[in-house]
C-alpha cells in the first residue's frame, strides 16, 4: 500500500522497551515468515545513510503513497537551518529555496492520486474502540507476560562504584 508513515510507527512500537524486552516471545517469532518480513521492513526504514533504502523505495513507488514524514520534515529543517536566506552579496540564496521546494514536491506528488480503499467497518470499530495503553501500562503488561530475569539487587551489585 505504500504507507511508509504507518510502517515506521509500527516499527517504532515494536522497538519500544516494553515490546523489545520480550526476548522469549521474539525467539518464538524468529523462525516465522512474519519475523523475516519485519526485519526486512526494519532495514527498509533504517536511518542508515540518511534513510537511503527508504528514499530508493519512495522513488520507485507507483500510485498512491503515504511517505514517512519524519524524513522529509528533517530534510526541510536541515535545509532551512543549514543555509542562509541571503548570500553574502545580499541576493536571495535561490538554491536553498529550490531545495525546499524539491522536498515539498516529493511529498505533494503522492497526494495527487487518492487511495481506492473501501472502509471496513469492523477494522474501523477495532481501531476506535481499542483502549490505548500509556507507557507504564505497557511495561506492566510486558513484565506480566515475561517477568524480568534480573533482580534489582543483582544489577546494582555489578556496579559497586555507585
N, C-alpha and C positions, 0 to 999 in steps of 0.2 A: 504493500500500500504506500510505501514511501513516507511513513510517518516517523521521521528521524527524531523529532522532538519528544514524542512519547517513548520511543525506543530508549533514548537517553534517560528519561525519567525512570523507566523500569530497571535499566542497568544501575542507575544510582540507588534505587531502592534495594536491589539485590546485594549491593555492596555496603549497605549501612551496617553498623556494628551489630545490630540486633539480628540480622539475617546472616551476615558473613561469619559470625562466630559459630554457626550451626555446622560444625565440622562433620559430625556423623551423618547428617542429612545430605550434605554436599557429597560425601563419599558414596552414598546410595545413588545419587544422580549422575556421578561421573561416567558410568557405563551406559547411560541413556543418550539417545539422539538429541533430546532436548538440551542436555548439558553441552554437547558439542555445538549446537546451534547458538546457545547463549555465549559460549566462548568466541565464536565467530563474530557475533554481533558486538561483543565487548571489544574485540580487535578493530572492527569497523569504526567504532565510535571512540577509539583511543585518542588521547590528546597528543600522542607522539607525532613529531614532525608537523606540529600545528594542525592536527586533525587531517592529515594527508589522506588517509583512506576514506574518511567521510567526504572530504571535498571531491575526491575522484568519483565516489558513488553518486554524489549530488549532480555532478556534471553529466553522468551517464543516465540520470533519471529521465524517464519519459512519462508524460502525463502528469496528473496532479501529485502534489508532494507537500509535506509539511517539514520544512528544514529545521534543523536544530538551531534555534535562535541564539543560544548562548555563544556559539562560534561567531555568528555574524554581528552580534552586539559587541563582542570582544574586538572584532575587526574594526568596527566603527570607532570604538573607544581608542584603540591603538592608533588608528589613522588620525583621529581628531587631536589626541593629546601629543602625538609624536611629530606633528607638522604644524608649522606656523600658518596662520591665515594669510599673512602678507610676507613677501620676500623682503630681503634687506633693502632693495631699491624702492620699496613702498607699493609695488604692484601686487595684485592678488595672486596668491600661490594656487594657480588654477589646477595643477596636478593633484593637490590634496582633495579638492572638491570632486575631481573626476574619480579618484579612488573611492571616495564616499559614495558617489553615485553608482559605481560598479557593485559595491556591496549591497546597496539598497535594491538595485535592479535584479541581483541574484535572488533575493527573497521575493520580490514582487513578481518575477516571472512565473512562480509556482502558484500565484493567486489568480491567474487568468483562466485556468481550467478547473471547474468545480469537480469534486468527488461525486460520483454517481452511486451513492450508497443509500439504501432504504434503512431508516432507523429500525432497530429491533427492540420492541417494547420490553422484552424480558431483560436484555442487556442494559437498557436504559434504567429499568427499575433496580437492577442489582447495583448499578453504579450510584444511583441517587439514594438508595436505602441502606447502603453499607456504612457502618459506623467507622469513621477514620480514627485510628489509634494515634495517640501522641507518642513521642519517643520513649517516655517512661513506661507506658502501657506495652509498647512493642518489646522493650527489653525484658519486662516482667514475663511476658508470654514466651519470649525466646529462652530465658533461663528455665521456665517451667517445662519447655519442650526438651531442652538439653542442658541440664544443670552444669555449672562450671566445674571443671576438673581440679582447678587450683583453689586452695583455701586462702583466704586473705592473709593469714599469718605466714604461710609459706612464701607468698610473693614478697612480703616485707622482709623476711629473713634473708632473701637473696641479696638485698641491698642494705647491708649493715651500716653503710656510711650515711644513711638518712636519719 
